[in-house]
């Protein structure tokens, strides 16, 4: 029995190079997709506050977590805030390195329910910024945010009365630089 199916080695090499290129492009492409669509609870960056504040409140809960390879204490200064939709609010997070050596850390975030992410607008955030925290050092970081009034018009989110903003602190050596976080 003879094999009539032959593959040109040039095509195999091209396929391997293409697959490697796509694997390197997947992180920034996925990040761009999440920022544009709010997929997975990805919040949005805003330059300034909206021009409209609704007479409707929404509860924003704050959650903070630490990767298991860090000896850190990381918490929000409040468990929740009741804010008017469109109103700018601030929340402070406190980070303490309880270890014996300086650590490079970064925080990531998401919202729950994920559909609210596109309407959760951050004006200022410490997320995705590499921070070096020395032993026994405590630092405070502020997030300024608002809930876009369009949340009440969006069929996927108009019934939402509560959003959880969750941060996780990770140890890092090198970091993919995210734009517009």
Residue pairs with C-beta under 8 A, 6 or more apart in sequence:
27 176
28 176
31 176
31 178
33 39
34 40
34 42
35 42
35 44
35 45
35 180
37 118
38 44
38 114
38 115
38 116
38 117
38 118
38 119
38 120
39 114
39 117
40 110
40 114
40 117
41 110
41 111
41 112
41 113
41 114
41 116
41 117
42 110
42 111
42 117
42 118
43 109
43 110
43 111
43 117
43 120
43 121
43 122
43 145
43 165
44 117
44 118
44 119
44 120
44 121
44 122
44 148
45 121
45 122
45 125
45 180
45 181
46 121
46 122
46 123
46 146
47 123
48 123
49 86
49 88
49 123
49 146
50 86
50 121
50 146
50 148
50 149
52 86
52 149
53 84
53 85
53 86
53 87
53 149
54 84
54 85
54 86
54 149
54 152
55 84
56 84
56 85
56 152
57 82
57 83
57 84
57 85
58 82
58 83
58 85
58 147
58 151
58 160
58 161
58 162
58 163
59 80
59 81
59 82
59 161
59 162
59 163
60 80
60 81
60 82
60 83
60 89
60 91
60 145
60 147
60 162
60 163
60 164
60 165
61 79
61 80
61 162
61 163
61 164
61 165
62 76
62 78
62 79
62 80
62 81
62 91
62 93
62 164
62 165
62 166
62 167
63 76
63 164
63 165
63 166
63 167
64 74
64 75
64 76
64 93
64 166
64 167
64 168
64 169
65 74
65 166
65 167
65 168
65 169
66 72
66 73
66 74
66 168
66 169
67 168
67 169
67 170
67 171
69 171
70 99
70 103
70 105
70 169
70 170
70 171
71 97
71 98
71 99
72 95
72 96
72 97
72 98
72 99
72 103
72 105
72 133
72 169
73 94
73 95
73 96
73 98
74 93
74 94
74 95
74 96
74 107
74 167
74 169
75 93
75 94
76 91
76 92
76 93
76 94
76 167
77 91
77 92
77 93
77 94
77 140
78 91
81 89
81 91
83 89
83 146
83 147
85 146
85 147
85 148
85 149
85 151
85 152
86 146
86 147
86 148
86 149
87 146
88 123
88 144
88 145
88 146
89 144
89 145
89 146
90 142
90 143
90 144
90 145
91 142
91 143
91 145
91 165
92 140
92 141
92 142
92 143
93 107
93 126
93 140
93 141
93 142
93 143
93 167
94 138
94 139
94 140
95 105
95 131
95 133
95 138
95 139
95 140
95 141
95 169
96 133
96 136
96 137
96 138
96 139
97 103
97 133
97 134
97 135
97 136
97 137
97 138
98 136
99 135
100 135
101 135
102 132
102 133
102 134
102 135
103 132
103 133
103 171
104 130
104 131
104 132
104 171
104 172
104 173
105 130
105 131
105 132
105 133
105 169
105 170
105 171
105 172
106 127
106 128
106 129
106 130
106 131
106 169
106 170
106 172
106 175
107 126
107 127
107 128
107 141
107 167
107 168
107 169
107 170
108 127
108 128
108 167
108 168
108 170
109 125
109 127
109 165
109 166
109 167
109 168
110 117
110 166
111 117
111 120
111 163
111 164
111 165
111 166
112 163
112 164
112 166
113 157
113 160
113 163
115 154
115 156
115 157
115 160
116 147
116 151
116 157
116 160
116 163
118 148
118 154
119 147
119 148
119 150
119 151
119 154
119 157
120 145
120 147
120 148
120 163
120 165
121 145
121 146
121 147
121 148
122 143
122 144
122 145
122 181
123 144
123 145
123 146
124 142
124 143
124 144
125 143
125 144
125 145
125 181
126 141
126 142
126 143
127 143
127 167
127 181
128 175
128 177
128 178
128 181
129 181
130 172
130 175
131 139
133 139
143 165
145 165
147 163
151 157
151 158
151 160
152 158
